Amino acid sequence: MPIKILSASQIRAIDAYSIEHEPISSINLMERASRAFVDAFEKEVSFTNRITVFAGTGNNGGDAFAIARLLFKKGYPVKVFFVKNPEANLSPDCNENMWRWRNLPEAHFKEISKEVDLQCIDCGDVVVDGLFGSGLNRPLSGLYEAAVKKINEHDLPVYSVDIPSGLFVEDNRERRGGAVVQAKKIYSFQFSKLAFLLPENGVYVPQFEVLDIGLSSKAIEDAETNYFFLQKEDIRKLLHTRERFSHKGTFGHAFLVAGQYAKMGAAVIASKACLRAGVGLLTVHCPKSGVDVLQIAVPEAMVDVDMDENENSELIYLSPKHTVGIGPGIGKGKKVRKMLEKLLRESEKPVVVDADALNLLSEHRELIELLPQNSILTPHPTEFERLAGEKFDSGYDRLLSAKKMAKKWHVVIVLKGAYTAVVLPSGRVYFNPTGNPGMATAGSGDCLTGIITGLLAQGYSPDEASLVGVFVHGLAGDLALERVFSMESLIASDIIEMIGHAFLTIQQ
């Protein structure tokens, strides 16, 4: 099942349940988590590097002391700086692990109780950040803020324990301006954190890895949440199998409304992606000027020719069997708007809405009421702001708005970006782990529209088509990157070419 994304209070409750029911002592659970961190760390960091560990006074500091001890025993040169306000109290497990560290022969330990003590610190080659964990609920200040700024000033590789110090687990709107460790990588215990998946926190979380530390499976299963992080296994379970006696009619008929004069590339990209996603039949509605382009570039597609020379203006015939995707390259003229209105009025099934079709909904909001239930909207952040009718200061605000809109309009909103969020009418949100910044290129969104439309036409539910679509799209981009070698060189056609490989990778 997808990895649940839980609140800080839920994580604490699961820790407590695991300690009580496994049973295991809290100090031994801390040891288990620390071993998982060290096992992952040593795969990336050579023992020739000098490791500097920053430990705080809470349980995250206890993890840090245990990690320091385990690394030291493996042969890493380690020193620990214990950052502690004079009035601060240590958690019992932090105190225990601090003394386990200090009692080691030749263990380096220095307490930092004043900001001036930070001035002469040598941070070595690699930093382990264990100042604060998921329990933090207010911005750092004073000594702790100064310590975080000192870590960041050194511009060294930083590996954070569970979460970068200073970052809140979910909503960081109240933390604005507060110092946060700029990690190279986070080893997060058992769960992803919602904050990791939001764009405003990207500078602090360039990459993270979730480590299984053996918390109670029952407690995790019982925990209720609307946020999930997709895994390959989740998508594999959703994929349809093909029977030997299937035929093209078995796999649906997609109807793409795309393109205008000088923007037929969007139609070509969406069409190719739709076919690669496995649809049985594809018809593309386009203006007269685009017919030759499509017939030459995508011979597998049928063309439904608009009466207008340069833009899509009317739909003469739309079969109830068709699954419609609309938007790539269509423009926003009056004729197109009227065509979109007619399409939405007559559609009996969910429609995939992207690009200019989304912008038309934003500019003519009466059209939103015509959306068939469970239609799929695929906006990038700017398109979403137009749909919402407001600008957002944070990805967290945007996500909350998307949840409200998906429920109110009873649609699926695919909020595109890093960790694309699939927001369902039920309020559930699934974050996608695949994809890379090289996919921020012209035509990438058209490719996603084609994939989702192709899946929807094959009989996937709107929820399934969206989840499988974003995962396959991102994975195809990751596989394409391996072929073109640089993010700068990645183009939408590369993504299309790797869609088949993406399906195969999921199935293996």
PyMOL commands that set and color helices and strands:
alter all, ss='L'
color gray80, all
select helices_A, chain A and resi 8-21+26-41+59-73+92-102+115-118+142-153+173-175+194-197+199-201+217-222+232-238+248-251+264-276+288-297+334-346+355-363+365-370+381-388+395-409+437-439+444-457+462-484+487-489+492-497+499-507
alter helices_A, ss='H'
color red, helices_A
select strands_A, chain A and resi 3-4+51-55+78-83+108-112+126-130+158-161+185-189+208-211+227-229+253-257+281-286+302-305+322-326+352-353+376-377+412-415+421-423+429-431
alter strands_A, ss='S'
color yellow, strands_A
deselect
rebuild
show_as cartoon
